[in-house]
Amino acid sequence: MLTFRPREATTKVVLHDSQTPPSQTNLKHFLAVKGRAQGLLAVGYHYLILRDGRLLECRPHNAWGAHMRHRNADSIAVCLGGGVDEAGEPEGNFTPEQGETLRGLMAYLADFYGPLPLVGHSEAYPRHSRQCPAINMEKARAWVTNPN
């Protein structure tokens, strides 16, 4: 059984996308294999939100993540399944079900940490080579604050 290093502070939730097309199945396994190729023992995100809205926990929310340089010690990583089209080009192809799940997850995390800001990977680490997640972050934040 893996044990994860506990995080001492939690200051934000960082939103990512999986850089996978809508047809990608078995996303958690896919990301675990990809992570192992990078030397990780587990998926680096805390949570995955699949296109149908299902939430998968990949590591405890109070543990260090392995999702972004200089932010693993103070943030919770949430990854939306999707982010590219079938040809591998960036596309904001996220579903309303993913938005509903993200809203519920943010409320759940607020019970532990108080309200946390939601930031995109590219916002938190501007030197990232592509827009991540492939969504306008104002829209993502609206998913969290606006149920309609």
Rosetta blueprint (number, residue, H / E / L):
1 M L
2 L L
3 T L
4 F L
5 R L
6 P E
7 R L
8 E L
9 A L
10 T L
11 T L
12 K E
13 V E
14 V E
15 L E
16 H E
17 D E
18 S L
19 Q L
20 T E
21 P L
22 P L
23 S L
24 Q L
25 T L
26 N L
27 L H
28 K H
29 H H
30 F H
31 L H
32 A H
33 V H
34 K H
35 G H
36 R H
37 A H
38 Q L
39 G L
40 L L
41 L L
42 A L
43 V L
44 G L
45 Y L
46 H L
47 Y E
48 L E
49 I E
50 L L
51 R L
52 D L
53 G L
54 R L
55 L E
56 L E
57 E E
58 C L
59 R L
60 P L
61 H L
62 N L
63 A E
64 W L
65 G L
66 A L
67 H L
68 M L
69 R L
70 H L
71 R L
72 N L
73 A L
74 D L
75 S E
76 I E
77 A E
78 V E
79 C E
80 L E
81 G L
82 G L
83 G E
84 V E
85 D L
86 E L
87 A L
88 G L
89 E L
90 P E
91 E L
92 G L
93 N L
94 F L
95 T L
96 P H
97 E H
98 Q H
99 G H
100 E H
101 T H
102 L H
103 R H
104 G H
105 L H
106 M H
107 A H
108 Y H
109 L H
110 A H
111 D H
112 F H
113 Y H
114 G L
115 P L
116 L L
117 P L
118 L E
119 V E
120 G E
121 H H
122 S H
123 E H
124 A H
125 Y L
126 P L
127 R L
128 H L
129 S L
130 R L
131 Q L
132 C L
133 P L
134 A L
135 I L
136 N L
137 M H
138 E H
139 K H
140 A H
141 R H
142 A H
143 W H
144 V H
145 T H
146 N L
147 P L
148 N L
